[in-house]
Amino acid sequence: MALLLLAHSAAHGQDGSAAMTVIAASVEKSEVTRSITATGNVVAWREIPVSSEVGGLAVTEIAVDEGDVVAKGQVLARLGQALTTAAISKQKAAIDELQASLAIARSDVTRAHSVSSGVMSAQMIEQRETLVKSTEARLQAAQAQLDEAEARHRQTIIVAPAAGLISSRSVAIGQVVQAGAEMFRLIQDNRIEVDTRVIEADLLVVGAKQHATVVGPAGKSEPGMVRIVSPIVDPKTRLGTVRVALSGDTHLKPGMFARVEIAVESKLALTVPFKALVWREAKAHVFKVGRDNLVSLTEIGIGAGTADDIEVLRGLDAGDRIVTQGAGLLNDGDFVNVKTASARAGAVR
């Protein structure tokens, strides 16, 4: 058999002892994922401005700073409470006074009804009953004013409306704040995402919950997932918005630039390693190894790829052996010594 092989190689002008040793592998099916690439900015999922509901009061305490993680209801700052405390005390005193007046008015009505008929006129009795009702109404109004004063007092304590991360602080100790003025900005639940722009053709195949890979400015990649796809496309740019949610331990910060690869389709297909490709006249080829260890340059059609492998659309069948290492030094019809490797693991046998 060896003599026949040597004779065959000699017939093709090859010296068996000088034949190049290459590594070959069988063409197999593997999972191929088609991805689309987009770029965008890292943004907060939901950013909440935290403002004061009361105005004209000075900041007396700041309990958090930028970068702090807070819980819902946690105290962020306090405003001066001297005026609100005084207003509450004043209103409580007014209520005490009205309660005393009401007690006297009710007592007068009771006595008026207890005396003998004819001692007091019906008009006087009616006046005393009216006084009770008016005093009760004034007492209710005073109680409402006390509730308002206490609410204003509670508003001097600025609390977090939701759990999250403090992204900015715009007040200082001693500063007099106005009603509605922003004091803090909160990233709700510390969730951030990438706001990307995708061309209209690719937007049709993107859907919620598709997996994505996000690459930050430092080149580090991390997993993401499509949260929402915009229902409209900008008629001027022909781009649609896709929001890709990031994990809670992401290293990216709002405002950073990021590149996103969204996996839109996954299927089983024939694949070959990228390093097996040989380019001739801008077309992809591989060297297929025959049973006689002669290689033939074979043009193939290629499709989607990963970092290591690429899909074969035509030109090869499952089980075909191709040269995976050393292909760049071969010519069509060369005789080779073959070492076999696993196409996936790369272990040489």
C-alpha positions, 0 to 999 in steps of 0.5 A: 500500500505504501509503495502504491501511495509513493508511486501515486505521489511520484506520478503527480510530481510529489516526493512523499518524504518532502510532502508538507505536513498539515492539520486537517479536520472534518467539516461538522455542523455547529450552532451559528448565530447571526448578529447585527451590530449597532452603536449607542450611548449608555443611559439610565433606565429611568432617571428621577429628579428629586426636588423640594416641595417647599421653598424658602428654607435652607439646607441643614443636612445632606445625607448622601452624595453622588454614587451612593446607593439608596433605598426607597424612603431613605433620607437624602437631605433635611431643610430648616424646620424652625419655621414649620415647627413654629407654625405647628405650635401656633396652630395647635394653640389655636385649636386648643382655644377653639376647643375651649370655646366650643365646650363653653358654647355647648354648655350654654346650649345645654343650660338654655334647653334646661331652663323653664319655658319662657325664661329664654326666648327661642331666638336666644337658644337658636343663637347659642346653637348657631354659635356651637355650629360655627365654632365646630366649623372653625375648629375643623378648619383649624385642624385642616390648617394643622394638617397642612403645617405638619405636611409642610414640616414633613416636606423638610425631610427629602427622601428617596422616592425609589431605590437606586443610585444617586447620579448627581447632587445639586445642593449644598449646606446652607443653600436656600432652595425653592419649591420644585428646584432639583436637588438630586438625580436618582437612577431608579434601581441602579439599572442602566442600558444602551440606547442604540440606533439600528438601521430599518432593515435590521430593526425588523428582525430585532425583538425583546429578550434577544441576547446581546453582547455589549462592548464598552470604550475599553474593549471589554465585553459583557452580556446584555438583553434587548429590553424594548424596540422602538415602534417607530423609525426616524424618517430622516435617518431611517434609524430605529431605537433599540434599548439593551438592558445591562446587568446590575454589575456592569462596569459601564457608566451613563454617558459612555459610548458602546457597541452592541452585537444583537443575536437575532438568529441561531441555527445549526449549519456547516462551519469551517474555521476562519484559519482554513480559508484561502482567498483567491480573486476575492473569493473564499476557498478551502483545501479539501483533502482527498483519500489519496492525500491530494488537496484540491482548492475548492471555492465555497460560499460563506455566511454568518460567522463567529470569532473562530468559525464561519458558516458554509453555504455551498461547496462542502458536505458534512464529513469532508476533510479540509486543511485547517492549518498550513493551507496558506502554503499549499497549491491545488493538487499538492500531496500532503502528510495529514494529522487529524484534529477535532474541528471544535476542540483542535486536538491533534491525533 
